[in-house]
Amino acid sequence: MIECWRWFGPDDPTRLSDLPQVGARGVVTALHQYAPGAEWPRQAIQARKQMIEAAGLTWEVVESLPVSEAIKTQGTDAAQHIAAYKASMASLAQAGVRTICYNFMPILDWTRTETHARQPHGGTAMLFDLVQFAAFDLHVLQRPSAPDDYPPAVQDAARAAFAAMQDADIARLTRTIIAGLPGANDGWTLADVRDRLATYDGIDPAQLRSHLIDFLAEVAPVAEALGLRLCCHPDDPPFSLLGLPRVMSSTDDYQAVLDTVDVAANGATLCTGSLGVSPDFDAPEFVRRLGPRIHFAHLRNTSRLPSPDPQRPGFLEAAHLEGDTDMVATIRALMDEEARRRGAGRPDHAIPMRPDHGQELLMDRARDSLPGYPLIGRMRGLAELRGIMAAVAGAQS
């Protein structure tokens, strides 16, 4: 597997020159300065690539070339944004960047209710708590249809949780949910969220999946002709929030989309943390079923937490080998898939991976780390994952 590291560009607290020390040789990055729907200029792509290569690294994956809300809702600017997407893909292919990760999550890229939950070892981790989220939805955002989305037990617990909050607690919870995380939407107000939620009125999961398939029918053949690989990231978390539809939350969801747009370039990002929140998810089975179409892997772990709604558990960002996903079995399945690809002569036999997220440990807590992306926590994760890969490779040889 190709060991990669997510880097958010020149403003990232971790410098490119540090990455060889942590063991990564590939970079996962994007041009976050351009809004979703805008074309990425060829010269900006080349400048980023040259910056990465000057540090002795390679730009392995774009994460992400974002899909605009207009495309997701098939709004007025959808055709223009798809044309810009195709132009950006052509420029990335010209620069030799072959793998593009994206997601089709409405409005918010991913959601947590706490970014620095203290852990017994003294570090911190990100966390999602459904009761806290419901308290925000019902009593802060005051979404009119929110009561329809929570069973009585969740509503009762959320009411009690909100009553116990001070103003500072409410402000912190609000910032955590809507202010955005790296590469997402910074600085949104409650009014902004309400306005954007209104754009999904009448769009149910079946309609959103249809929009995803329409988008892929446009761009996947272009990617195939350009020698690119597209890989959709799963919903995070893998269940509905704010009444919004979700369409990439399970292995069956992926199977349906990949079968419908049956082009080799149309593939999956296996994120073991996002999908692993569901008690029904089996990561090795995902690899066995969809292996030839996995173009990228996010290897992270989550531990499910009790919730009054068993269909929507809480979860903690666990250490990479300590959560609910069997990481050893998952990596073994991925490396078996790589062996099959080598045997078939596929030039893309090596799957790029990165240690996704991480707990804040040691000096991380004194650094200005981006939420979920501390240096030491991810470096520990990469070292642990590398150990599994070395052991599996030894058993395969």
N, C-alpha and C positions, 0 to 999 in steps of 0.2 A: 504494500500500500504506500501511497505517496503521503508523507507526513507533512501536514500543512498547518498554518497558523493564520487566524483571522487578524487582519490589520486594517484599521479604519482610516488610514491615510496620514498625511504629515502631522495632523494634530493628535494622533494617537499617543498616549503616554509611553507606550512601548516603542522603542526605535527599531527601524529595520535592521540596523547594525547589531542589535541584541539577539536577533532571531537565530543566527547560527549557534549561539551559546545555549539556547533552549532545545536545539536539536531539529528544528523545522528546516525544511529545504524548499518548501513551496509556500506561496502567499495566497491568501484568499482575501480579496479586497474589492472595492467598488468606488465609483466616482460619486460620492454622496453629495457633491456640490450641485449636481443637476437634478432638478425636480422630476418625479415620475411623469412619464409622457414626453420628456424632452429627449432629443437626440444627443448622444454623447459625441463630441467632436473627435475626429480621428487624431488630431494633434494632442488632445488631452489624454487619450488612451495611450499613445506612444510615450508621452512624458511620464505617465505612471509606470509603464512597463520598464522604461529606462532607469527610473529610480529604483525599482525592485532589483533589476539585474545588476546595477552598480553595487548593490549590497551582497552580490553573490547568490541571489535567490531567483526563483522563477515564479511568474504569475500563473498559478495553476487554475484558479477558479474565480469567476466573477460572482460575488455575493454582496448585493444582488443587482441585477438589471431589473429595476422594479416595474411591476405591472400597475398602471395607473388605476385610480378609482373609476375613471371614465371607461376604461376597458372592462373592468369587472362588472360595472352596471350597464354597459353598452349605452353610455351617455353620448352627448352631442359630439364630443371630441374623440370618440373611440377610434374611428378610421384614421385620423391624423396621428394619434398616439401609436397605433399599430405600425403605421408607416415609419415613424421614428424608431420604433423598436427594431424593425427589420434593418434600418440603416445602421443602428448601433451594433447589431449583430454582425453586419458586414464589416464594420470597422474593427471589431474585436477579432474576427477571423483573419483579417488582413494583418493584425498585430500578432497573430499566433496564439491567442488566448482561446481555448477550445471548449471550456465548460462554463455554463451559465446557470446559476441557481436563482430561483425566483419563488414567490409564494402567491397564493390567490386568496389570502385572508382579507375579509372586508375591514377596512378602516384602520384597525390596530394590528401591528405585526405580531406582537406577543404580549402577554399580560401577566403581571405579578402584583401582589398586594404588599409585598415587603421585599426590599432589595438587600437589606443587611440584617437578617435574622441571626441573632447570636447562637452559636453552636457550642456544645459541651467542651470542645477542644479549644475554645477561645476565638476561633475565627467566625466568619459570618457566611451566610448563604442566602440566595433568593428563595422566595416562598410564595405560594398562592393559597389563599384561604377563601373558600366560597362564601362563608358568612360575611367576611370583611368586604368581599366584592359586592355581595348583595346589599350590604349596608350603604355602600357608595351608590349603587344603581337605584335603590329604592328611596333613599333619603337625601342624597347629595345631588345626583343627576336628576332624580325624580322623573325618570322615564315613564310616560303614561302607561305603557303596557307591561312594565316590569313586574307588577304583582302576578300577572299570568304566567311568568317564567319560573316562579319559585314555589315549591310546595309549602304548606303552612309551617312546617318545622323550620325551614330555612328563613321564612319571613319573621317568625318569632325570634329566632336567634339573632337575625340581623337588626331587628328593632332594639333588642337589648344591647347589642354591641354598639350601635350608633348612640344610644342614650349614655353610654359610658365614655364616649369620646370627648376629648377637649378640642378646642378650635385648632390647636397645633396638630392633633392627631388627624382631624378631618383634612387639613391642608396637606399633610404628608401623604395620606392615602390617595387623595385626589391627584397630587403630582405624580405619584408612582404609577397610577393607572393611565392617566391621559397625557402626561408631559412627554412621553415617548422615551424610547431607549435607543441605543446606537443604531443609526441608519434609519430610524423611524421618524415619527412626527413630533418635533419639539415645539413646546409653547402653546399647545392647543388650550382653549378655554372650554368651559362647560357648554357655552353656546355653540362653539365650533363642533363639538361632539354631537349635540342635538341636531345641528344642521346636516351633518354628514350621515347620521343615522336615518334621517328622512329620505336620503337618496336610495335607501334599500327597501322602502315601502313597497310591498308587493313582490319582492324577490325572495323566493323560498329556496331551499337547497337544490331542488330540481332545476330551477331557473338559473341559479348561480353555476351549477355544474354545466348546464348548456352553454353559458357564457364562456366558461373555461374551455370547453371543447371547441367552441367557435374560434377562440383565440389561438388554440393550438393548431387547429386546421389551417390557420393563416401562417403561423410562424414556424411550426415544426418542419414542414417541407423545405422552407428556406434554410433552416438550421442544418437539415440533412445535406442540402446542396453545398453549403458552406463548410461542411465537415465539423460542425459544432454539436455539442450535446447540451440539451436543456434538461434541467432536473428540478421538479417542483418540491418545495419544502412543505412538510405537513403543517396542519393547523396546530397552534400552540396557545392554549391547551386544546386537546382534541374534542372539544364540545362547544356548544353555542354559548356566547356571552352577549349581553346587551340586545338579545333577540335577533342577532345576526346569523345568517346561515353559515354552515361549515360544510365543505365538500371533500376535504383531503385529510380525514381523521382516522382512517383505518386501512388495513391491507386491501380490503374489498373495494374501498374508494379508489385506491391507486389502480387496482386491477381493471376496474371499469373504465377509467380514463385512458389508461395505456392501451387497452384493447380497442377502444373506440377510435383513437388516433394512433393507429398501429404503424408508427414510423420509428425506426431505431433511435433517432435523435430525441424523441420524446421519452423522457425518463424520470427517475425518482431521485430525490435526496432522502436517504434513510437517516432520519433523526431519531435515535433511540430514546432520547429524553422526551421529546414532544409526544411521539406515539406511545411511549412506554407509560404515560400517565394512565392510559386505559388499562384496566385489569385484564381485558381480553387480548391485549397485544402480545404477539410472540415474535420477537425480532429475528431469530434464526429462520422461522417459517416465512417471514417477509422476504428474506434473502433467497430461500429455496424457491419461492413462487415467482419472484420478480427479479432475481439476480441479474440476468442479462441487461436489464434496463436501469440498474442502479448506477448512476454516474458520479455520485458524491455521497460521502457519509459524514454525518455529525455524530460523534461518539460522546455521549454524555449520559448521565444517569439521574433518575428522579426516584424519590421515595414517596409513595402515596400516603396521605394523612387522612384521619377520620373526617367525615363530612356528613351532615344530615341528609344529603342527597347522594346516594351511592352511585348514581350515573355521572356525577361531577365531583370527583374526589379533590381534596386539597393535595398539594405536593410540595416537596422540598427539593431543591437542587442538591443532590447528594454528591459525595465524592465519586469518582468515575467507576470504581469497582464496588461500591457499597449500596447501590440502589436496587430497584426492583428488576432491572434488566440484567440478564445473564450475559455479561460483557465477553466472557471467555467464549461461550458458545456462539455469540454473534460474530466475533472476529474470526473464529474458525470457519463459520459459514461464508463470510466475505472472502477469506483467503482461499477457500475451496472454489468459490466462483472465479476468483482471479486465475486459479490453476486451469479451470475449464476454458477460460478465455485465451490463455496462453496456448493451450492445446489446439484451439480453433484458429490460432493465428491472428487474433484481434489485436490491432495496434494499441487499443485503449484498455489493455488487460489490467493495468495498475489502476486501482480506484483511489482517487484523492480522498483523504480524511482529515479531519481536524478535531482536536479535543475541545468540544463545544462547552462553553460556560466553565465555571470553576468557582470554588469557594475562595473567599478572601482569607489568606493565611499570612502569618508573619508580617513581613514588610509591606505586603499588599494593603494592609489596613491603614498605613500611613501615606500611601500613594493615592493620587487622584485617578483611581481606576474607573473605567467605564463599567456600569452595572453588568455583572455576569462575565466580565472579561478581565479578571485580574491576571497579573503576570505569574505569580508563584503558584496559584491554584491551578492554572491551566498547565504550567510546566510540570507540576506533579502529575496531573492527568496524562499528559503526553508520555511521561516516563513510564507510568503504569501500563498504558496501552502499548507502548513499544515493547515492554517486557512480554506481554501476551503475544504480540506478533512474532517476537523472536522464538518463543516457545513453540508456537504453532508451526512456524517455518521449519524448525528443527524436527518436529514430528512428521512433517510432510516429506522431508528430504530422505 
